[in-house]
Amino acid sequence: MKTQYYTATSLDGFIATEDDSLDWLYALADVKDSSYPEFIAEVGAIAMGSTTYQWILDHAEQAIEEMGTAWPYSQPVWVFTSRTLPKVPDAAINFVQGDVRSVHQAMQKAAGDKNIWIAGGGDLVGQFYDAGLLNELILQIGSAILGNGRPLLPRRIIDPPLRLSATRQMGSGMIELRYEVCYQ
């Protein structure tokens, strides 16, 4: 079992624009041509921040058109938030706050032998890293330069260095890099 950060980023290190738009990404790649189908099949639990959760709620109509459902996950989800958010009916969603370590234990139990995906929120990913719980970064880098926006990971990760474990070209506009997190 691994705890993984799987996301797309612009060349200059932003996962979304300042207004949380992903339009730049949709112009670059088709999810069917990415590693996402194989990745999500191995996910048993998901963590996300409240901004990511709200983005999913705000784009429910688009999800219904593309996938036939407003909530795209069958796995249990833990949303880290300090505010009250609406719950999606019939979805296994847990609203939590506080230290990621205690929540990670519950996620491991729910995931069984599958992986945990930190689906969004660079700061949330940083908290998992700081706690020594992040095992892998899977970054799909797109040929767009946003100039500003939501940062990929607002943390310094220098020592120990990340270890590049795989690369994969995705069409003419994206590349996927996989990094192992090697704690000392």
C-alpha positions in Angstrom: 0.0 0.0 0.0 1.2 3.5 -0.9 0.0 7.0 -0.1 0.3 8.8 -3.4 -0.1 12.4 -4.7 -1.5 12.0 -8.3 -2.0 15.3 -10.1 -1.4 17.4 -13.2 0.6 20.6 -13.1 1.6 23.3 -15.5 5.3 23.7 -16.5 5.6 26.5 -14.0 4.2 24.4 -11.1 0.5 25.3 -10.8 -2.3 22.7 -10.5 -5.1 25.3 -11.2 -5.5 28.9 -12.0 -6.1 31.5 -9.2 -9.9 31.0 -9.7 -9.5 27.2 -9.6 -10.0 26.6 -13.3 -8.6 23.5 -15.0 -9.6 24.6 -18.5 -5.9 24.8 -19.4 -5.5 21.0 -18.6 -8.6 19.8 -20.5 -7.1 21.4 -23.7 -3.9 19.3 -23.4 -5.0 15.7 -22.7 -7.7 13.2 -22.6 -8.0 11.2 -19.4 -8.5 8.0 -21.4 -4.9 8.5 -22.8 -3.4 8.9 -19.3 -2.5 6.5 -16.5 -5.6 7.5 -14.6 -7.8 4.4 -15.3 -5.0 2.1 -14.0 -4.2 4.4 -11.1 -7.8 4.8 -9.8 -8.4 1.0 -10.0 -5.6 0.6 -7.4 -7.0 3.3 -5.0 -8.9 2.2 -1.9 -9.3 5.5 -0.1 -9.1 9.2 -1.0 -8.0 12.4 0.9 -8.8 15.8 -0.4 -9.0 19.4 0.8 -12.1 21.4 1.0 -11.3 23.5 -2.2 -11.0 20.3 -4.3 -14.2 19.0 -2.8 -16.0 22.2 -3.5 -14.6 22.2 -7.1 -16.1 18.7 -7.6 -19.5 19.9 -6.3 -19.4 23.0 -8.5 -18.7 20.9 -11.6 -21.3 18.2 -11.0 -23.1 18.9 -14.2 -20.0 18.3 -16.3 -19.3 15.1 -14.4 -22.8 13.9 -15.1 -22.3 14.5 -18.8 -19.0 12.7 -18.9 -19.5 9.9 -16.4 -23.2 9.7 -15.8 -22.8 10.6 -12.1 -22.2 13.8 -10.1 -19.8 12.1 -7.7 -16.9 10.4 -9.5 -15.6 8.1 -6.7 -16.8 4.8 -5.4 -14.0 4.8 -2.8 -14.5 6.3 0.7 -13.3 10.0 0.8 -11.9 12.0 3.7 -12.4 15.8 3.2 -10.1 17.8 5.4 -12.0 21.0 6.2 -12.7 23.5 9.0 -15.9 24.7 7.4 -19.4 23.1 6.9 -19.8 21.7 3.4 -22.8 19.9 1.8 -22.6 16.1 1.7 -23.2 14.3 -1.6 -26.1 11.8 -1.1 -25.1 8.1 -1.2 -21.3 8.9 -1.2 -18.9 7.6 1.4 -17.6 11.0 2.6 -16.1 11.8 5.9 -15.5 15.4 6.9 -12.4 15.7 9.1 -9.9 18.2 10.5 -6.7 18.1 12.5 -3.6 16.0 12.2 -3.4 13.8 9.1 -1.7 11.0 11.1 -4.8 9.8 12.9 -7.0 10.1 9.8 -4.3 8.2 7.7 -4.8 5.2 10.0 -8.5 5.1 9.3 -7.8 5.5 5.6 -5.4 2.6 5.7 -8.0 0.4 7.3 -10.6 1.4 4.7 -8.2 1.0 1.7 -7.2 -2.6 2.7 -4.4 -3.6 0.3 -5.1 -0.8 -2.1 -3.4 2.7 -2.2 -4.4 6.0 -0.6 -4.7 8.9 -3.0 -4.3 12.5 -1.9 -6.5 13.9 -4.6 -6.0 17.6 -4.2 -4.7 20.4 -2.1 -1.0 21.0 -2.3 -0.9 22.1 1.4 -2.7 18.9 2.4 -0.1 16.9 0.5 2.6 18.8 2.3 1.0 17.8 5.7 1.2 14.1 4.7 4.8 14.7 3.6 5.7 16.4 6.8 4.2 13.5 8.8 6.3 11.0 6.9 3.3 9.4 5.2 3.7 10.3 1.6 5.3 7.5 -0.5 5.0 8.6 -4.1 4.3 11.7 -6.3 2.8 11.0 -9.8 3.0 14.3 -11.7 1.6 14.8 -15.1 3.3 18.0 -16.4 1.4 19.8 -19.2 2.8 22.2 -21.8 1.1 25.3 -20.4 2.5 28.2 -18.4 0.0 29.8 -16.1 2.1 32.5 -14.5 0.3 32.1 -11.2 -2.4 30.0 -9.5 -2.6 27.1 -7.0 0.9 25.7 -6.4 1.7 22.1 -6.9 3.2 21.7 -3.5 3.9 24.7 -1.2 6.8 23.0 0.6 10.5 22.7 0.1 11.5 19.1 -0.5 15.2 19.0 -0.9 16.7 16.6 1.5 16.3 13.7 1.1 15.8 14.2 -2.6 12.9 12.6 -4.4 13.9 9.5 -6.5 12.7 9.5 -10.1 11.3 6.0 -10.7 9.5 6.3 -14.1 8.6 8.6 -17.0 5.8 8.3 -19.6 5.1 10.6 -22.5 1.4 11.3 -23.0 0.7 12.7 -26.5 2.6 15.8 -27.6 1.7 18.0 -24.6 2.2 16.0 -21.4 4.7 13.9 -19.6 4.2 11.9 -16.4 6.9 11.7 -13.8 6.8 9.3 -10.9 8.9 10.0 -7.8 9.4 7.9 -4.7 9.7 9.8 -1.4 12.7 8.5 0.4 12.6 9.5 4.1 15.8 9.2 6.1 
